[in-house]
Amino acid sequence: MAGKVDAVHLEVHDASLHDVLAALQERFNLRYRTVDALEARMTGVFDGPLRRVVARLLNGHDYAMQVSADGLDILVLAAQSPSAAVVAVVTPANVARPPLTAAELKHYESGHLR
């Protein structure tokens, strides 16, 4: 592991997620809490700002991350189940909305679609 908060280089070889987060906690101002054992094994190379590296490490887990001037505070809830459904999809505000279909236009003009 090397780098600063804005440029982390992390190489992981068959380590548990718990061990990886503990090592990041020792090196950087990162705090994490969890109810999960975080036993998932991982191998890989992770580069980038600390918050992005942590987000990549936690891919497949439900978590919340608070980024502040003091560092990162992470709450890891649990691993996502393979059958988990997407609850919400965020669309950037600057993305153009597709044109209405003829049926949607008819409903909109009659006041049923807002």
Secondary structure, 3 states (H helix, E strand, C coil): CEEECCEEEEEEEEEEHHHHHHHHHHHCCEEEEECCCCCCEEEEEEEECHHHHHHHHCCCEEEEEEEECCEEEEEEEEECCCCCCCCCCCCCCCCCCCCCCHHHHHHHHCCCCC
